Amino acid sequence: MTVSSLALEPGFGANVVRGIGAIALYAVVGLLLMLVGFYAIDLTTPGKLNQMVRAGSPNAVVITASGLLSMAFIVVVAIYNAAGKLTEGLLLALIFGLVGIVVQVLAVRLLEWATRIDIGAILRADQFTPASLVVASAHLGLGLVVAVAIS
């Protein structure tokens, strides 16, 4: 083995720096979308979701966690479909993430109306309510639908 075979390819350092920058930017966009998604759910549900989560309300935790996970599906697929194009990937993640938030909020309200599930009561309950899994499943299912629609 020669010393020259251990040398790094030209541009290796620049690629690493570019990759680290992309990770940081996507992380910021993902976090932003998750925060917007959280506050969209919080604004459209009865009560203060952040207080219920901090208090450990089991149903609020289940529903919030599923909403955040579904946002992550959308962001991941948008990033994957950008195929290395950083600017396009960031824009796709942002645009589709915002569309996903709107779709989720509307769909959960529609689910609440169609099933006559009182989401506000479920969120405030001190005990686990199985109906919270229906709402959580709606979040996850819609997140998957939006994510696949992106691809």
N, C-alpha and C positions, 0 to 999 in steps of 0.2 A: 504494500500500500504506500503510495507516494503522498507527499505533502499536498500536491496539487489536487488529489482526489478527495481531500478533506475540505477543500475550499467551498464556500457557499456560492451559489449562482449569483451572477450580477443582478442587482435589483431586489435581492432577498430582504434587505433591511427596509426598503421602501414599501414592499408588499406587506411586511409585518406591521409597519406604522399605519398604512392604509386600512388594514384589517382591524386593528385596534380602534381606529377612528370610526369605522363602520359599526363595530359592536357598540361603541358608546352612543352613537347617533340612534341606532335602532333601539337601544335600551331606553333612551330618553323618549322616543316616539311611543314605544310600548307602555312605558310608565304614564306618559301623558294620556294616552287612550284609556288606560285602566282607571286613572283618576277621573277623567271625564265620564266614563261609563259608570263608575261608582256614584258620582254626584248626580248623574241623570237618573239612576235608579232611586237614589235618595230623594231627589226632588219630586219624583212621580209616585212615591209610595207614602202612605200615611205614617207619620212619626219620623223621628230622626234616626236613619239607618246607622249612621256612625256611632251614635250613642248606644243603640241596641247591640251592635257588634261588640263594642267595648265592654258592655255589661255582660256579655256572654250569652245573649239570647240565642239558643241553639238554632232556631229556624232562620233568624236573621243571618247568622254565620253561614249556614248551609246555602241559602239563596245568594248571599253576597259572594261567597267563594265560587259558586257555579257561574255567576255573571262574570267574574274576573277571569276564570278559566276559559270561558267562551270567547272573551276578548283576546286572550292569548292565542287561541286557535286562529282567529282572523289575522292577527299580526304575523304569526309564523308563516301562514300560507302566502300572505302578501310578500313577505321577505323572500320566501323560497321562489316565488314566481318572478321576482325581479331579476333573477339569473345574473347576479353580479353587477347590476347597474344600480349604483348607490342612490343617485338622485331619484330615479324612477321608483326604486324600491321603497324609499322613505315616503314619497308622495302616495304610492299605492297603499302602503300600510296606513297612512294617515286618512286618506279618503275612504278606503274600505272599512277602516276601523270606525270612523264616524258614522258611516252608513249602517254598520253593524249595531252600533249603539242605538240609533233611531229605530231600527227594525226590532231590536230586542225590547225596547221600552214599549213600543206599540203592540208587539205580540204578547207580552206579558199582561198588558192591560186587556187585550182581546181575550186571552186565556182566562183572566179573572172574570170577565163578563160572561163568557161562554159556559164556564164551569160553576159559576156563582161562588168561587173560592174568595173568601175575604182575606186578601193578602195582608192587609193591615193587622187584622186580628192574629193571623199566623205569625207575623213578624214579632208582635208584642208578647206572644205566649211564652211563659217561663219553661214550659215542658216541650219536648220535641213533638211536632205535629207531622204525621206522615204526609199530609197534603203539601208540606214544604218541598218534598221530593218531586212532586208534580211541577212545581214552579221551577225548581232547580233543573229538572230534566228539560223543561222548555228553554231555559237559558242555554244549556249545553247543546241541545238539538239545533237551536237557531244559530248558535255560534258555528257549528259544523256545517250547516246549510250555507251560511254566508261564506265561510272559508272555502268550501268546495266550489261555490259560485265564482269565486275569484279565479280559480285555476282553469 
